[in-house]
Amino acid sequence: MEEPRKRARPGRAPAPPGRTSRPRQAEVARLAGVSQATVSLVLGAKKQGSAISAETRQKVLDAARSLGYVPDPAARRLAAARNDLLGVFSFTATFPTDVQHSYYPFLVGVEQEAAARGYDLVLFTGSSSGGAGASGPDALSRVRLADGCLFLGRHAPTEELRRLVEDGFPVVHIGRRDELEGLAWVGADYVSASHEVVDRLAALGHRRIVLVREDDEAPASTDREHGFLKGLEQAGLPAGPEAVFRTADPARTLTPQRLRRWLDEGVTAFVAEETDTGNAWRALRAATAEAGLDCPRDLSLALLGSPPPDLDGETVPAGFDIPRPQLGAAAVRLLAALVAGEEAAEPLVACPYRPGVTAGPPPTGP
């Protein structure tokens, strides 16, 4: 006895026997009696499709609905030469990221803004072992798998980044990098924030203030020093070379004896910069404790940034906070604009002042 034939659902053509794959645009074109190019224009909602008549457009839509055609997202991305992927690359070992890592808040902002804009993220993780982070002409070549890439880190390989920029690959660095022409970046306003810290200390009555910083040329360090010295000058305080203590090894050179000599010379407040290591702040705290000094009774301390994550639960220092999630989100907005071929720029992000408990009026004497 012959088995009854299965009836097709209303409004949908029966699937060819044995079919397991999704319908293709060519089949939609045959059913609608139009070219495959016409189908691509209609179903891809392309601008050129505006010239197609309403009747032809309806034929294509009816045929696609009848066959159960669903666009292949991968094919659409390839056709547009885009993957809807944004890369994230760090020049410091960051991934997998511990929530205590100073880069973690950046990534929170990056992820949230990327998701809001319909992008997935690709994390490039070779920097800690000399892989993708090693020097060489192809050091960063794998980031081209994405539509564009965000970069984090104080010390970036300039020549490798230059090649990406010159090739027209969309690149955004989180942190100032204006020494490389054409490289887009987003940054915090460290100059204004450091200036404000000096203003606050001067308002408390401090007349001799010293900045402790590490010995490198990272733009973030340069900006902090510039803001610090500008604040001293505008407050009428000593702003010569003696106002900045620059050292490659803060733990070795910033001794309790050095700290007491400064106090004897009339220095009453010390400011340290934040870095990936936090070495300047660690050394300043350690020297204060080893010298038996009380903060803020005997001296005031301030930090241009946030304390190292492992010290985050201790006394909150005066200084400013870096708005890392906002910087991450701003970087994604800028990168998305570059990927779309748009002209765009992001303003410097302000760093809010943090009162803390380590700054007070200078000591009044014995």
FITIDREN-668186 format. One record per residue (C-alpha): residue number from 1; residue in one letter; z, y, x. Coordinates in steps of 0.02 Angstrom, whole numbers, plus 50000, padded with zeros to 5 digits. Each point is the difference from the previous one (the first is absolute). Example, Ala and Ser with C-alpha at 12.3 -4.5 7.8 and 13.67 -1.06 7.14 Angstrom:
2
nr	rest	w	v	u
1	A	50390	49775	50615
2	S	49967	50172	50069
//
This chain:
366
nr	rest	w	v	u
1	M	50000	50000	50000
2	E	49951	50168	50067
3	E	50146	50114	50041
4	P	49999	50169	49913
5	R	49950	50144	50110
6	K	50134	50126	50047
7	R	49974	50164	49913
8	A	49995	50158	50104
9	R	50123	50137	49962
10	P	49927	50138	49891
11	G	49922	50139	50101
12	R	49987	49897	50158
13	A	49854	49895	50060
14	P	50039	49818	50038
15	A	50032	49967	50183
16	P	49868	49895	50090
17	P	50051	49817	50014
18	G	50112	49966	50149
19	R	50023	50183	50046
20	T	50158	50041	50098
21	S	49952	50168	50075
22	R	50010	50171	49919
23	P	49841	50076	49925
24	R	49898	50107	50118
25	Q	49913	50166	49976
26	A	49831	49912	50011
27	E	50041	49900	49844
28	V	50057	50157	49910
29	A	49833	50080	50048
30	R	49898	49852	49932
31	L	50095	49998	49836
32	A	49983	50188	49977
33	G	49818	50002	50054
34	V	50028	50131	50136
35	S	50002	50003	50189
36	Q	50153	49952	50100
37	A	50003	50176	50073
38	T	50020	50069	49824
39	V	50145	49880	49970
40	S	50082	50056	50161
41	L	49986	50183	49951
42	V	50072	49973	49827
43	L	50140	49880	50042
44	G	50045	50093	50161
45	A	50016	50165	49905
46	K	49895	50082	50135
47	K	49941	50180	49986
48	Q	49817	49947	50008
49	G	50028	49903	49839
50	S	50009	50160	49899
51	A	49809	49998	49985
52	I	50001	49830	49911
53	S	49973	50012	49812
54	A	50143	49963	49881
55	E	49900	49854	49927
56	T	49973	49915	50169
57	R	50181	50031	50048
58	Q	50059	49915	49840
59	K	49887	49850	50032
60	V	50079	49977	50171
61	L	50177	50017	49933
62	D	49964	49877	49858
63	A	49925	49873	50121
64	A	50147	50015	50119
65	R	50123	49977	49857
66	S	49902	49852	49934
67	L	50002	49911	50168
68	G	50181	50045	50037
69	Y	49948	50095	50155
70	V	50145	50070	50103
71	P	49963	50109	50155
72	D	50047	49921	50165
73	P	50121	50125	50082
74	A	49960	49937	50174
75	A	49814	50025	49972
76	R	50028	50174	49932
77	R	50100	50047	50154
78	L	49865	49935	50115
79	A	49868	50094	49905
80	A	50099	50159	50022
81	A	50034	49959	50184
82	R	50186	50014	49962
83	N	50141	49875	49986
84	D	50132	50108	49914
85	L	50110	49958	50149
86	L	50098	50121	50109
87	G	50062	49946	50170
88	V	50170	50040	50075
89	F	50018	49985	50189
90	S	50153	50038	50105
91	F	50004	50027	50188
92	T	50181	49943	49996
93	A	50057	49826	49948
94	T	50032	50027	49815
95	F	49942	49853	49895
96	P	50078	49903	49922
97	T	50105	50154	49968
98	D	50188	49996	49984
99	V	50066	50126	49875
100	Q	50103	50072	50142
101	H	49845	50042	50101
102	S	49963	50187	50005
103	Y	49819	49966	49944
104	Y	50052	49908	49842
105	P	50012	50158	49891
106	F	49826	50052	50056
107	L	49934	49833	49939
108	V	50089	50019	49832
109	G	49907	50162	49970
110	V	49837	49924	50061
111	E	50014	49849	49886
112	Q	50046	50099	49845
113	E	49860	50127	50020
114	A	49871	49867	50044
115	A	50045	49899	49845
116	A	49988	50154	49892
117	R	49824	50030	50066
118	G	49941	49820	49979
119	Y	50000	49951	50183
120	D	50069	49845	50083
121	L	50073	50009	50175
122	V	49958	49903	50158
123	L	50135	50000	50133
124	F	49938	49982	50179
125	T	50139	49922	50102
126	G	49940	49973	50179
127	S	50089	50145	50085
128	S	50160	49909	50048
129	S	49913	49866	50104
130	G	49858	50099	50077
131	G	49876	49938	49869
132	A	49921	50134	49892
133	G	50110	50129	50085
134	A	49937	49965	50176
135	S	49889	50124	50088
136	G	49813	49974	50016
137	P	49838	50048	49914
138	D	50025	49877	49857
139	A	50188	50018	49982
140	L	49992	50070	49824
141	S	49835	49923	49943
142	R	50078	49884	49872
143	V	50062	50145	49893
144	R	49819	50021	49945
145	L	50031	49858	49879
146	A	50079	50131	49888
147	D	49919	50154	49924
148	G	50111	50111	50107
149	C	50161	49986	50098
150	L	50168	50085	50019
151	F	50081	50003	50172
152	L	50184	50019	50045
153	G	50082	50023	50170
154	R	50047	50133	50125
155	H	49882	49941	50137
156	A	49827	49956	49937
157	P	49850	49945	50108
158	T	49896	50158	49993
159	E	49834	49927	50056
160	E	50005	49858	49874
161	L	50040	50121	49859
162	R	49862	50116	50062
163	R	49871	49861	49981
164	L	50051	49971	49819
165	V	49990	50186	49962
166	E	49831	50022	50085
167	D	49932	49851	49902
168	G	50050	50085	49838
169	F	50130	49869	49956
170	P	50135	50078	49887
171	V	50160	50016	50101
172	V	50165	50089	49964
173	H	50146	50007	50120
174	I	50176	50019	49930
175	G	50069	50133	50116
176	R	49917	50146	50086
177	R	49852	49955	50111
178	D	49899	50160	50015
179	E	49960	49966	50183
180	L	49861	49884	49942
181	E	49861	50101	49918
182	G	49947	49935	49831
183	L	50150	49886	49973
184	A	50082	50032	49831
185	W	50189	49995	49995
186	V	50149	50038	49890
187	G	50163	50061	50073
188	A	50173	50067	49972
189	D	50038	50183	50034
190	Y	50114	49966	50149
191	V	49980	50177	50066
192	S	50074	50084	49846
193	A	50133	49866	49978
194	S	50059	50013	50182
195	H	50002	50188	49985
196	E	50113	49987	49847
197	V	50124	49888	50093
198	V	50017	50134	50134
199	D	50021	50133	49865
200	R	50143	49900	49923
201	L	50089	49977	50166
202	A	49978	50183	50044
203	A	50072	50050	49830
204	L	50155	49896	50042
205	G	50024	50105	50156
206	H	49923	49894	50138
207	R	49926	50102	50143
208	R	49949	49865	50124
209	I	49904	49850	49932
210	V	49913	49861	50099
211	L	49863	49883	49940
212	V	50003	49821	50068
213	R	49830	49915	49994
214	E	49909	49854	50077
215	D	49870	50028	50136
216	D	49835	49974	49911
217	E	49858	50104	49928
218	A	50000	49931	49824
219	P	49947	50138	49878
220	A	50155	49970	49894
221	S	50112	50037	50150
222	T	49897	50152	50048
223	D	50011	50071	49823
224	R	50188	49978	49995
225	E	50022	50088	50166
226	H	49886	50141	49947
227	G	50098	50028	49840
228	F	50165	49990	50093
229	L	49950	50131	50130
230	K	49924	50112	49868
231	G	50164	49993	49905
232	L	50099	50047	50156
233	E	49885	50148	50038
234	Q	50008	50070	49824
235	A	50190	49982	49999
236	G	50010	50092	50167
237	L	50074	49848	50089
238	P	49958	49936	50176
239	A	49834	49908	49988
240	G	49955	49970	50181
241	P	49974	49832	50089
242	E	50188	49969	49998
243	A	49993	49987	49810
244	V	49905	49834	50007
245	F	50064	49843	50088
246	R	49852	49883	50021
247	T	50032	49826	50066
248	A	49910	49833	50012
249	D	50164	49905	49992
250	P	50129	50087	49889
251	A	50126	49859	50014
252	R	50007	50020	50190
253	T	49985	50188	50020
254	L	50097	50066	49851
255	T	50174	49960	50067
256	P	50171	50060	49941
257	Q	50010	50102	50161
258	R	49834	50086	49961
259	L	50061	50037	49824
260	R	50162	50079	50062
261	R	49906	50108	50125
262	W	49896	50069	49857
263	L	50157	50039	49902
264	D	50074	50089	50152
265	E	49840	50104	50008
266	G	50022	50056	49820
267	V	49889	49878	49906
268	T	50080	49960	49832
269	A	49863	49908	49904
270	F	49878	49861	50045
271	V	49844	49947	49907
272	A	49911	49833	50026
273	E	49826	49947	49944
274	E	49965	49845	49899
275	T	49884	49872	50081
276	D	49955	49819	49968
277	T	50142	49947	50115
278	G	50128	50132	49953
279	N	50052	50004	50184
280	A	50037	50187	50009
281	W	50117	49995	49850
282	R	50083	49840	50059
283	A	50033	50074	50173
284	L	50068	50162	49929
285	R	50120	49907	49885
286	A	50055	49883	50138
287	A	50032	50141	50124
288	T	50102	50094	49870
289	A	50108	49848	49965
290	E	50023	49954	50184
291	A	50050	50179	50042
292	G	50136	49992	49867
293	L	49925	50145	49903
294	D	50017	50026	49814
295	C	49849	50049	49897
296	P	49993	50130	49925
297	R	50165	50069	50066
298	D	49951	50003	50185
299	L	49811	50008	49981
300	S	49867	49990	49865
301	L	49860	49873	49993
302	A	49838	50000	49901
303	L	49855	49878	49986
304	L	49819	50051	49973
305	G	49960	49856	49885
306	S	50094	49848	49938
307	P	50121	49892	50099
308	P	49944	49828	50061
309	P	50012	49873	49858
310	D	50142	49905	50085
311	L	50103	50161	50005
312	D	49955	50054	49824
313	G	50168	49949	49927
314	E	50101	50107	50121
315	T	50040	50185	49996
316	V	49857	50097	49921
317	P	49933	50125	50129
318	A	49945	50176	49961
319	G	49812	50021	50015
320	F	49853	49959	49889
321	D	49924	49851	49911
322	I	49820	49944	50026
323	P	49917	49971	49829
324	R	49920	49836	50052
325	P	49947	49934	49828
326	Q	49918	50167	49960
327	L	49907	49996	50166
328	G	49938	49824	49966
329	A	49938	50051	49828
330	A	49916	50156	50069
331	A	49911	49894	50132
332	V	49930	49885	49865
333	R	49938	50148	49897
334	L	49911	50071	50152
335	L	49926	49833	50051
336	A	49938	49965	49823
337	A	49912	50168	50001
338	L	49917	49962	50166
339	V	49944	49828	49939
340	A	49921	50087	49850
341	G	49910	50121	50115
342	E	50099	50151	49940
343	E	50063	50147	50100
344	A	50190	49999	49994
345	A	50157	50053	50091
346	E	50184	49972	49971
347	P	50129	50137	50034
348	L	50144	49971	50119
349	V	50145	49918	49909
350	A	50164	50096	50005
351	C	50155	49916	50073
352	P	50157	50042	49897
353	Y	50155	50056	50095
354	R	50145	49876	50006
355	P	50173	50085	50015
356	G	50090	49847	50069
357	V	50175	50010	50074
358	T	49966	50019	50187
359	A	49975	50188	50005
360	G	50133	50134	49983
361	P	50052	50165	50079
362	P	50016	50000	50190
363	P	50174	49974	50074
364	T	50102	50161	50015
365	G	50075	49956	50168
366	P	50163	49921	50060
//
